[in-house]
């Protein structure tokens, strides 16, 4: 099946990472491969169902790979693909912007009498 993308590149990017969970999953996988349970803990208050759905969507989009080891119990690991890692500058910019915004927002509180 052929993928159809929006004409706007920003919309294409948002289509891939617009869910807050996807951004947090990418953030955590930038440090390396993680198992499902590790992602569930590091991402935060996310249900198993929602995490699974987001991981499948990201795998379908080519942002990460899923490797299943034939063990009992099965072990599954998730790793960002090259495409997934290419989102690092975007997340770095979000960190910078969020830090600056928080500092500005807290500034009036610090200067209040």
MISE-818667 format. One line per field, with one value per residue: residue in one letter; x, y, z of N, C-alpha, C, O in turn. Coordinates in pm, 1 decimal, always signed. Atoms other than C-alpha are relative to their C-alpha. Last residue first. Layout:
N
res <- [a | ...]
n.east <- [X | ...]
n.north <- [Y | ...]
n.up <- [Z | ...]
ca.east <- [X | ...]
ca.north <- [Y | ...]
ca.up <- [Z | ...]
c.east <- [X | ...]
c.north <- [Y | ...]
c.up <- [Z | ...]
o.east <- [X | ...]
o.north <- [Y | ...]
o.up <- [Z | ...]
This chain:
113
res <- [x | x | x | x | x | x | x | x | x | x | x | x | x | x | x | x | x | x | x | x | x | x | x | x | x | x | x | x | x | x | x | x | x | x | x | x | x | x | x | x | x | x | x | x | x | x | x | x | x | x | x | x | x | x | x | x | x | x | x | x | x | x | x | x | x | x | x | x | x | x | x | x | x | x | x | x | x | x | x | x | x | x | x | x | x | x | x | x | x | x | x | x | x | x | x | x | x | x | x | x | x | x | x | x | x | x | x | x | x | x | x | x | x]
n.east <- [-42.0 | +112.9 | -18.4 | -124.6 | +13.3 | +78.6 | -69.6 | -29.0 | +126.4 | +73.2 | -75.5 | +19.3 | +136.7 | +7.6 | -81.2 | +71.7 | +114.4 | -50.0 | -58.8 | +111.8 | +59.4 | -95.1 | +18.3 | +132.4 | -6.5 | -70.9 | +88.1 | -7.6 | -109.7 | +37.5 | +104.0 | -70.6 | -65.6 | +28.1 | -114.0 | +32.5 | -77.9 | +19.3 | -62.6 | -56.6 | +99.9 | +115.8 | -28.4 | +78.6 | -91.9 | +53.5 | -68.5 | +40.0 | +7.8 | -70.1 | -75.3 | -144.4 | -50.9 | +58.2 | -67.2 | -135.0 | +11.4 | +35.6 | -118.5 | -96.1 | +53.5 | -6.9 | -141.9 | -38.7 | +70.4 | -65.9 | +50.6 | +56.5 | +134.5 | +85.8 | +91.7 | -66.1 | -42.2 | +120.8 | +68.8 | -83.5 | +17.2 | +133.7 | +105.5 | +71.2 | +103.1 | -31.5 | -108.9 | -121.5 | -77.2 | -59.8 | -93.8 | -120.4 | -61.4 | -66.6 | -115.8 | -102.0 | -68.9 | -100.6 | +43.8 | +89.1 | -36.4 | -82.9 | +71.1 | +100.0 | -71.9 | -53.5 | +112.4 | +25.2 | -96.2 | -83.0 | -88.4 | +49.4 | -47.9 | +30.6 | +24.4 | -78.4 | +83.3]
n.north <- [-36.6 | -53.3 | -142.8 | -25.3 | +55.5 | -92.4 | -124.2 | -1.8 | +11.1 | -126.8 | -104.3 | +20.9 | -39.0 | -146.4 | -52.4 | +25.6 | -90.3 | -137.4 | -12.1 | -2.6 | -133.7 | -92.7 | +13.9 | -53.8 | -147.4 | -54.3 | -93.3 | -129.0 | -80.4 | -39.1 | -101.6 | -121.4 | +15.6 | -98.4 | -83.8 | -106.0 | -123.2 | -88.2 | -129.4 | -71.0 | -76.1 | +8.9 | +48.8 | +121.7 | +110.6 | +98.7 | +128.6 | +87.5 | +142.2 | +92.8 | -76.5 | +12.1 | -123.5 | -9.8 | +103.5 | -50.8 | -109.3 | +60.7 | +70.5 | -99.4 | -61.5 | +99.0 | +14.8 | -120.6 | -2.1 | +98.3 | +136.5 | +47.9 | +49.9 | -58.8 | -92.0 | -127.3 | -73.1 | -30.1 | -112.8 | -118.3 | -40.2 | -55.4 | +100.2 | +25.1 | +103.2 | +137.8 | +50.5 | -67.7 | +90.0 | +107.2 | -56.0 | -35.1 | +128.2 | +51.2 | -85.8 | +31.8 | +122.9 | -30.5 | +54.1 | -94.0 | -13.2 | +108.2 | +124.8 | +12.0 | +25.2 | +136.3 | +89.9 | -9.4 | +82.7 | -79.0 | -85.0 | -136.5 | -99.3 | -132.9 | -100.9 | -122.7 | -117.9]
n.up <- [-136.4 | -78.5 | -24.1 | -72.1 | -133.7 | -81.7 | -31.7 | -143.3 | -72.6 | +14.5 | -70.5 | -143.2 | -33.4 | +4.2 | -110.2 | -124.7 | -6.3 | -13.6 | -133.9 | -93.8 | +9.7 | -63.6 | -144.0 | -30.9 | -1.3 | -116.2 | -70.7 | +70.2 | -55.7 | -135.9 | +13.3 | +40.9 | +129.4 | +105.1 | +33.1 | +95.7 | -13.0 | +114.8 | -24.7 | +114.1 | +74.4 | -87.0 | -134.1 | -25.1 | -24.9 | -92.2 | +11.9 | -110.1 | +32.7 | -89.1 | -99.8 | +21.5 | +60.9 | +134.3 | +78.8 | +27.7 | +96.4 | +129.8 | +49.2 | +47.3 | +122.1 | +108.4 | +35.5 | +73.7 | +128.6 | +85.4 | -12.7 | +126.3 | -25.1 | -102.2 | +67.1 | +30.0 | -120.4 | -77.0 | +62.7 | -25.1 | -139.3 | -18.4 | -0.1 | -125.9 | +3.3 | +36.5 | -84.2 | +46.6 | +86.1 | -79.2 | -98.7 | +75.6 | +37.2 | -119.4 | -25.6 | +100.4 | -38.6 | -103.3 | -127.6 | -67.7 | -141.8 | -52.9 | +21.9 | -105.6 | -124.7 | +9.2 | -25.4 | -144.0 | -73.1 | -91.1 | +80.4 | +21.5 | -94.5 | +51.3 | -102.5 | +14.0 | +0.0]
ca.east <- [+854.5 | +819.8 | +1149.4 | +1166.8 | +802.2 | +837.7 | +1125.6 | +942.8 | +779.0 | +1102.6 | +1300.7 | +1030.0 | +1029.5 | +1408.0 | +1410.2 | +1123.2 | +1293.5 | +1623.7 | +1460.0 | +1241.4 | +1548.8 | +1723.6 | +1410.5 | +1422.0 | +1797.4 | +1743.9 | +1482.7 | +1753.2 | +1782.8 | +1439.9 | +1536.9 | +1857.1 | +1638.6 | +1563.2 | +1587.8 | +1322.6 | +1388.3 | +1156.1 | +1236.0 | +1005.0 | +961.4 | +1087.1 | +1326.7 | +1302.3 | +1433.1 | +1205.7 | +1361.7 | +1150.8 | +1284.8 | +1221.9 | +1121.8 | +1022.3 | +661.9 | +532.0 | +770.3 | +644.2 | +284.5 | +366.5 | +546.1 | +253.7 | -2.3 | +208.6 | +255.3 | -119.7 | -209.7 | +52.6 | -85.6 | +127.8 | +211.2 | +582.6 | +803.8 | +1087.8 | +886.8 | +701.1 | +1020.8 | +1209.5 | +924.0 | +925.0 | +1300.3 | +1535.5 | +1800.5 | +2002.7 | +2010.1 | +1802.3 | +1547.0 | +1424.4 | +1366.6 | +1206.1 | +959.8 | +890.9 | +819.2 | +594.1 | +405.0 | +323.3 | +152.6 | +251.6 | +555.9 | +489.4 | +198.1 | +372.5 | +669.4 | +443.2 | +253.9 | +581.5 | +670.7 | +347.4 | +207.3 | +66.2 | +191.6 | +23.4 | +176.9 | +137.3 | +0.0]
ca.north <- [+4092.9 | +3916.9 | +3879.2 | +3499.1 | +3446.9 | +3682.1 | +3465.0 | +3130.3 | +3171.6 | +3295.6 | +3001.4 | +2755.3 | +2897.2 | +2877.8 | +2515.1 | +2422.4 | +2589.5 | +2414.4 | +2076.3 | +2117.6 | +2208.8 | +1892.8 | +1693.3 | +1830.0 | +1773.1 | +1410.7 | +1330.7 | +1175.7 | +900.1 | +769.9 | +771.0 | +583.3 | +331.5 | +361.0 | +40.9 | -165.9 | -495.8 | -790.3 | -1084.1 | -1383.9 | -1567.8 | -1815.0 | -1724.5 | -1673.8 | -1315.2 | -1057.3 | -749.3 | -441.8 | -164.8 | +205.2 | +511.4 | +318.3 | +438.1 | +83.9 | +56.3 | +388.5 | +270.4 | -56.4 | +125.9 | +366.1 | +85.2 | -110.2 | +197.3 | +269.3 | -88.9 | -107.5 | +210.2 | +521.5 | +717.2 | +754.3 | +705.6 | +558.5 | +283.6 | +166.6 | +194.1 | -30.1 | -281.3 | -296.1 | -348.4 | -67.0 | -3.8 | +315.8 | +662.8 | +807.2 | +540.6 | +746.6 | +1065.1 | +865.2 | +710.7 | +1055.9 | +1200.3 | +906.3 | +947.2 | +1310.0 | +1208.3 | +1440.7 | +1236.1 | +1090.9 | +1308.9 | +1607.7 | +1550.5 | +1521.9 | +1834.8 | +2024.2 | +1898.0 | +2045.7 | +1857.3 | +1586.7 | +1232.3 | +937.1 | +598.7 | +339.6 | +0.0]
ca.up <- [+4658.6 | +4318.9 | +4129.1 | +4152.3 | +4059.4 | +3762.4 | +3631.0 | +3648.6 | +3307.3 | +3151.8 | +3289.6 | +3180.8 | +2829.5 | +2803.0 | +2916.2 | +2684.2 | +2385.4 | +2448.9 | +2507.6 | +2196.9 | +1990.5 | +2113.4 | +2022.9 | +1668.7 | +1643.7 | +1756.6 | +1488.6 | +1265.6 | +1525.9 | +1422.4 | +1054.6 | +1136.6 | +1317.1 | +1686.1 | +1885.7 | +2062.0 | +2237.0 | +2296.0 | +2525.4 | +2520.6 | +2851.4 | +2751.5 | +2475.1 | +2100.2 | +2102.5 | +1941.3 | +1782.7 | +1716.7 | +1498.7 | +1528.0 | +1326.0 | +1012.8 | +1011.2 | +1073.4 | +1370.4 | +1504.6 | +1474.1 | +1647.0 | +1930.1 | +1970.4 | +1988.5 | +2239.7 | +2459.4 | +2447.7 | +2545.5 | +2822.3 | +2974.3 | +2997.8 | +3313.4 | +3257.7 | +2955.5 | +3163.6 | +3331.2 | +3018.8 | +2815.5 | +3057.7 | +3052.4 | +2671.8 | +2646.6 | +2556.5 | +2292.3 | +2316.6 | +2471.0 | +2184.3 | +2280.9 | +2576.8 | +2378.2 | +2094.4 | +2341.4 | +2487.2 | +2142.3 | +2062.1 | +2388.9 | +2315.1 | +1990.7 | +1708.1 | +1610.0 | +1263.0 | +1147.7 | +1302.4 | +1073.6 | +768.7 | +875.0 | +894.8 | +546.4 | +400.8 | +100.6 | +325.5 | +273.2 | +107.7 | +174.1 | -99.8 | +0.0]
c.east <- [-48.0 | +46.2 | -111.5 | +16.3 | +122.7 | -16.5 | -83.3 | +64.2 | +21.7 | -128.5 | -72.5 | +73.2 | -23.5 | -138.8 | -9.2 | +73.5 | -74.4 | -116.6 | +44.6 | +50.1 | -118.0 | -55.3 | +95.4 | -25.0 | -134.4 | +10.8 | +68.5 | -93.1 | +8.2 | +105.8 | -43.9 | -98.7 | +79.0 | +73.7 | -41.8 | +121.0 | -35.8 | +77.1 | -12.7 | +58.7 | +64.7 | +38.6 | -131.5 | +38.2 | -82.4 | +100.7 | -50.9 | +68.3 | -31.9 | -14.0 | +77.0 | +84.1 | +149.8 | +52.1 | -50.2 | +82.0 | +138.5 | -8.5 | -27.3 | +125.6 | +98.6 | -46.2 | +15.6 | +146.9 | +44.5 | -59.9 | +75.6 | -47.7 | -70.9 | -135.6 | -94.2 | -93.8 | +52.7 | +35.4 | -123.5 | -65.1 | +81.6 | -19.0 | -132.9 | -102.9 | -62.7 | -121.2 | +36.6 | +122.3 | +124.2 | +83.3 | +72.6 | +106.8 | +129.9 | +67.2 | +77.3 | +126.2 | +110.4 | +77.5 | +108.4 | -50.5 | -95.9 | +22.1 | +76.3 | -79.3 | -97.7 | +71.5 | +44.6 | -113.0 | -18.8 | +95.1 | +97.9 | +99.9 | -60.8 | +37.1 | -25.9 | -38.2 | +88.3]
c.north <- [-96.5 | +30.6 | +62.7 | +147.1 | +30.1 | -49.1 | +96.5 | +130.6 | +7.6 | -1.8 | +134.2 | +106.3 | -11.3 | +49.0 | +151.2 | +53.0 | -16.0 | +97.1 | +143.2 | +14.3 | +12.9 | +142.7 | +90.8 | -8.3 | +65.5 | +152.2 | +66.2 | +104.2 | +137.1 | +88.2 | +50.9 | +116.0 | +128.1 | -37.5 | +98.7 | +89.3 | +96.0 | +127.9 | +81.5 | +135.2 | +77.5 | +63.5 | -15.9 | -64.8 | -123.5 | -113.9 | -92.7 | -134.1 | -76.9 | -141.9 | -90.0 | +78.6 | -4.5 | +122.6 | +4.7 | -101.1 | +52.2 | +105.9 | -63.2 | -65.9 | +101.3 | +60.9 | -96.3 | -7.8 | +119.2 | +2.1 | -91.3 | -142.4 | -38.0 | -65.8 | +64.3 | +101.9 | +138.9 | +80.8 | +40.0 | +124.8 | +123.9 | +53.7 | +68.7 | -110.8 | -18.0 | -91.4 | -144.6 | -46.2 | +66.5 | -96.4 | -111.7 | +53.3 | +26.7 | -134.4 | -51.4 | +82.3 | -33.7 | -124.0 | +22.5 | -49.8 | +87.3 | +9.4 | -116.2 | -129.8 | -19.0 | -37.2 | -146.4 | -95.6 | +4.1 | -91.4 | +76.1 | +80.5 | +136.2 | +100.6 | +133.7 | +99.3 | +125.0]
c.up <- [+105.7 | +143.1 | +81.9 | +36.6 | +84.2 | +144.8 | +83.8 | +44.2 | +150.8 | +81.3 | -6.1 | +80.9 | +150.6 | +39.8 | +6.4 | +121.5 | +132.3 | +16.1 | +24.2 | +144.0 | +96.2 | -1.4 | +76.5 | +150.3 | +33.0 | -2.2 | +120.0 | +62.9 | -66.4 | +64.5 | +136.9 | -14.9 | -29.1 | -127.4 | -107.8 | -16.9 | -112.6 | +26.6 | -127.7 | +41.9 | -114.2 | +132.4 | +75.3 | +133.1 | +36.4 | +12.1 | +109.3 | -22.5 | +126.9 | -51.5 | +96.1 | +98.9 | -26.0 | -75.4 | -144.6 | -80.0 | -39.5 | -109.3 | -136.3 | -56.2 | -57.5 | -131.7 | -116.7 | -41.9 | -84.7 | -139.9 | -96.4 | +19.9 | -129.6 | +7.2 | +100.9 | -64.4 | -34.0 | +124.6 | +80.6 | -59.2 | +35.8 | +142.2 | +31.3 | -19.9 | +138.0 | +9.6 | -29.8 | +79.4 | -58.8 | -84.4 | +74.8 | +95.3 | -76.3 | -26.2 | +120.9 | +21.9 | -98.7 | +39.7 | +105.2 | +134.3 | +79.7 | +150.9 | +66.0 | -11.6 | +114.4 | +129.4 | -7.0 | +38.4 | +151.7 | +78.6 | +88.1 | -82.7 | -29.9 | +108.0 | -67.1 | +108.9 | +0.0]
o.east <- [-19.8 | +128.5 | -103.5 | +75.4 | +111.8 | -23.9 | -31.7 | +69.1 | -63.4 | -164.4 | -80.6 | +20.5 | -80.3 | -151.8 | -29.1 | +11.3 | -109.7 | -115.6 | +16.4 | -10.2 | -138.4 | -43.5 | +58.3 | -72.4 | -137.7 | -14.5 | +9.9 | -83.8 | +55.5 | +73.8 | -63.2 | -68.4 | +75.9 | +186.3 | -113.8 | +185.9 | -64.5 | +66.7 | +20.2 | +4.4 | +184.6 | +129.5 | -236.4 | +104.0 | -171.8 | +145.5 | -44.2 | +53.9 | -0.5 | -97.4 | +177.2 | +201.5 | +204.5 | +67.4 | +29.3 | +164.8 | +165.0 | +40.3 | +58.0 | +177.8 | +118.8 | +18.4 | +89.9 | +181.7 | +72.3 | +12.3 | +134.6 | +19.4 | -163.0 | -147.2 | -128.6 | -76.9 | +19.1 | -35.1 | -149.0 | -65.3 | +36.3 | -65.4 | -136.1 | -155.3 | +5.6 | -231.3 | +132.5 | +235.1 | +211.2 | +181.4 | +194.4 | +223.0 | +232.2 | +173.6 | +200.3 | +237.3 | +216.4 | +195.3 | +225.8 | -85.7 | -59.9 | +31.9 | +15.2 | -117.8 | -83.8 | +52.1 | -4.1 | -106.8 | +7.7 | +49.8 | +210.1 | +217.9 | -93.4 | -9.0 | +41.0 | -156.2 | +182.2]
o.north <- [-77.6 | -42.2 | +179.9 | +178.9 | +55.8 | +31.6 | +147.4 | +158.9 | +59.1 | +98.9 | +205.8 | +155.9 | +78.9 | +147.9 | +208.4 | +104.9 | +83.2 | +181.7 | +200.5 | +85.9 | +119.1 | +215.2 | +146.3 | +87.7 | +172.6 | +214.7 | +154.1 | +222.6 | +233.0 | +188.8 | +171.0 | +229.5 | +222.7 | -86.9 | +63.2 | +127.4 | +55.1 | +186.3 | +33.5 | +204.2 | +105.1 | +13.2 | +30.3 | -168.8 | -116.3 | -169.8 | -61.0 | -195.4 | -33.9 | -172.1 | -48.3 | +105.2 | +85.2 | +119.5 | -3.7 | -62.9 | +77.8 | +86.0 | -58.5 | -22.0 | +106.5 | +42.0 | -68.4 | +30.6 | +103.9 | -9.2 | -45.8 | -222.1 | +30.7 | -187.3 | +181.7 | +222.3 | +236.5 | +175.7 | +158.7 | +230.9 | +209.3 | +166.2 | +183.2 | -131.5 | -13.7 | -48.2 | -197.2 | -39.0 | -2.4 | -152.3 | -106.9 | +13.4 | -36.1 | -161.9 | -53.5 | +30.9 | -82.0 | -115.1 | -4.5 | +31.4 | +133.9 | -93.2 | -209.1 | -188.5 | -112.0 | -146.6 | -230.0 | -163.4 | -94.8 | -185.1 | +104.2 | +46.2 | +166.6 | +91.5 | +170.2 | +122.2 | +135.0]
o.up <- [+224.0 | +198.6 | +118.4 | +139.8 | +204.1 | +237.5 | +183.3 | +163.9 | +223.3 | +142.3 | +93.7 | +180.6 | +212.2 | +112.0 | +113.6 | +214.2 | +196.1 | +105.5 | +129.5 | +223.9 | +155.0 | +97.3 | +179.9 | +211.0 | +93.7 | +100.7 | +183.2 | +30.3 | -5.4 | +127.9 | +155.7 | +21.6 | +49.7 | -123.1 | -201.1 | +80.5 | -225.2 | +134.5 | -236.2 | +128.3 | -109.6 | +198.5 | +30.5 | +136.7 | +120.7 | -88.0 | +228.0 | -128.3 | +237.9 | -136.8 | +154.1 | +73.4 | -90.2 | -197.5 | -238.1 | -162.7 | -157.0 | -220.5 | -225.0 | -158.7 | -178.8 | -234.8 | -210.8 | -153.6 | -203.7 | -238.9 | -194.4 | +85.5 | -173.9 | -8.5 | +87.3 | -44.6 | +33.0 | +159.0 | +100.5 | +3.1 | +112.1 | +160.4 | +76.2 | -129.3 | +240.3 | +43.9 | +26.6 | +30.7 | -112.1 | -35.4 | +91.4 | +87.9 | -48.9 | +29.2 | +119.9 | +8.9 | -58.8 | +74.2 | +80.1 | +219.9 | +187.9 | +218.1 | +118.8 | +89.5 | +193.7 | +182.3 | +69.1 | +140.9 | +220.0 | +144.2 | +46.0 | -89.2 | -144.7 | +221.8 | -163.7 | +135.7 | +79.0]
